[in-house]
Amino acid sequence: AKSGATLGLDLGLAHGQTDRSVAIEPFERLVLKEMPVLLREGAGAIFQLACQQPNASPVYRSWESQMPAGRRHLVWKNKPEKVDACLLTISCHEAVKDFAQLAEGGRYVVAAGTAVEVRDARNGELLETLSKGDSVSCVAACAGWICAGFESGTIKVWDAGTLELKSEKTNAHSAHSELITSVAFSPDGTKIVSGSQDMTINGMQAHSS
């Protein structure tokens, strides 16, 4: 989304607009929000998406001034005339059960089906899959650690910087005997508290092995 031309829509030419920076931000919002549609339908869908934007927006004015001759577009008569508050839509491969944002603000941790995923908070790009196989039920994150609870009662902890697995507690080693419903870090990030369907709450050191 560095420029509208990337997807065939020049945002710098709408109604004599010479400052492209004025239009780039709403264009990036549109691309990030509609990323699943663009990935599924291709870059050509940007014209159809642009014409559904508020009439006063730079994106709509760009579409209006550059609409390809002979191309048909469906424009809703009752479309919203306010900018959608949604900033980003991320498509995951499995059902999302939980997510957390790392302290630096640049990454999300997602519990998606059987995967613990680390994603770019700006565009949703998958950066790393930390665990795959066991069903994940919840995640938590702090400045130094990432934690995930699993349906098997297992708890796993990774270093947030290196993404290296640091500890794994199974139900045979002081974890839970049933599905873990929640995990959370203490304010200083040194301890993890977990709750389970086995009707217990456990506490552990985040860095314990």
N, C-alpha and C positions, 0 to 999 in steps of 0.2 A: 504494500500500500504506500510505497514511497512517492508515487505519482499516479494521477488518474489515468494517464496514458497506458499504464501497465495493463489495465483491464479495458482499454479502448474508450475511456471517457476522460476528456481533457477538462479538468476543473478550473483551469486558469483562464479560460476563454469565455466564460458565461457572462453575457451582457457587458462586455468590455472589461471584465475583471482582470486586472494586471497583477494583483498580489495573490499568488497561488497559495500562500500560507493561510489565507483566510478560509480557503475551501478545503485544504488538506485534512484538517481535523475532523470535520463532519464526514468526509469521505472515508477516513480510517475507521471511524465509528461504525459506518455502514458495513464496511468490509468485515470487521471483527464480529459484528453482530450477526451477519448473514454468512459467515464462513462455511457452515455446513451446507447451505444451499449452493454456494459458489463451487465448493468441492464436488458436489453431486452433479450440478447442471453445467458447470464450466463457466469461464470468464464472461461469455456472452450474456449471462443472466444479469450482469450488472446494470444493463439498460432497463430491464424490467423492474429491478429493485429500486433504481434511482427514481423512476417515475412515480413510485409510491411514497416518496418522501414529501414532507410539507412543502407547499408551493413556494414559500418564502426562503427555503433552504438553498444554500449554494449548490448542493447536489442536484436538486430538482431543476434549478435554473440552468445548470450545465447540461442536463439531459434535454431540456426543452430547446436549448439553442443548438444542440448537436444531434438531435434525433435523426437517425438515418432515414433517407427517403425510401418509402415503400415498406418499411418495417412496421409491423403491427405490435401495439402494446396494449395491455389491459390496465386501465386506470380506474380505480374505485372512486365513485362520486362522493362517497362519505368517508374517505380516508382521513386519518387523524392529521390535524394541522399543528400538532405539537411534536417536538423531537422525542422519540422513544427513549426512556431512561435506561434501557438495556445497553450496556457497554460491550459485552462479550458473550458469545455463545460457544461452548466447547462441546464437541461430539466425542463421547467415549464409546468403546466397543461393548461395554457391558453396563448394567444398571449401576448408577452412582448411589452409594449408600451413605457416604460421608465425605467431607473435604475439610482442609485446613490450609491457612496461609502461613508460610514461613515468616519469621520475624523481620527479615530484610525486605519483605514485601514483593519480591520479584518472582516467587515461585508458589505454586499450589501443590498440595499433596492430596491425592484423590483415592478414595476407596471405591473401586469400580469392579464389581463382580468378584473375580478371583485375582485381581491385580491391585498392587499399590503403585500408583503412578505419580511421578513428579512432572509438573507441567509449568511452562512459562506463563506467568500471570498476565502478561500483556496480550499475548495472542493465542494462548491455549496449546502451543506446540508441546508434544510429548518429548520430554528431555531424558527420562529414564524410567524403566519399570523395575521396581525394587523387589517385588515378590510376585510370583505367578504360580497358581495351583490351588492353594487353599482359599476358601471363601473369606473375604475381608468384611468385617462388620463395622469398623470405626477407625479413625485416624486422629492424630494430634501432632502438633509441631510447636517448637520453640526455637530460640536462637541457635542452640547447638545440636538438637536431636529431633528425630522423626520417630513416631511410635505408631504401631498398628495393632489392633485387636482382631482376632479371627473367630469364626464360628466354632472352631475346634477347641477354643479356650486358650490358644497360644497367643503370646505377646512377643512382638519383635521390635527391636530398636536399632535405628541406623544413625550414623553420624551425618548431620545435616550438610556439612561441608563436603566430605569425601563420598557420601552416600554408601559407605561401607557398613555392612551388617555388624553390629557390635554385641548384641545379645539376643537370645531367644529363650523364652520361658514357656514350656509346655505344661499341660495339666499334671504331668508326672513330676514337675520340678517347680512347685510353689505357684503355679498359675491357676487358672480356673478349670472346673470340670465341665462347664457348659459354655454356650455362646457368650462372648464378651460384648456388652451393649455400649460401653463408653470407655474412653481413655482420656486422661488430662494430665498436663504437667503442672507442677507447683510454680508459683510466680518466679522463682529463681532458676527454674529449669533443671533442678538437680533430682527431682523425684517424680515418679509417675503413679497415678492412682487409676485403678481400673474397676469397673463394675460389671457384673455378670448375671446371667439368668440363673446361676446356681445360688443366688441370693447372698453373695458375698462381695465385699469391697476390699481390694488388695492394694498395698503400697509397696513400691520398690525403688531402688536407686536407678536413675536413668542410665548410669554408666556401668551397672553391674553386669557381670558376665555369667 
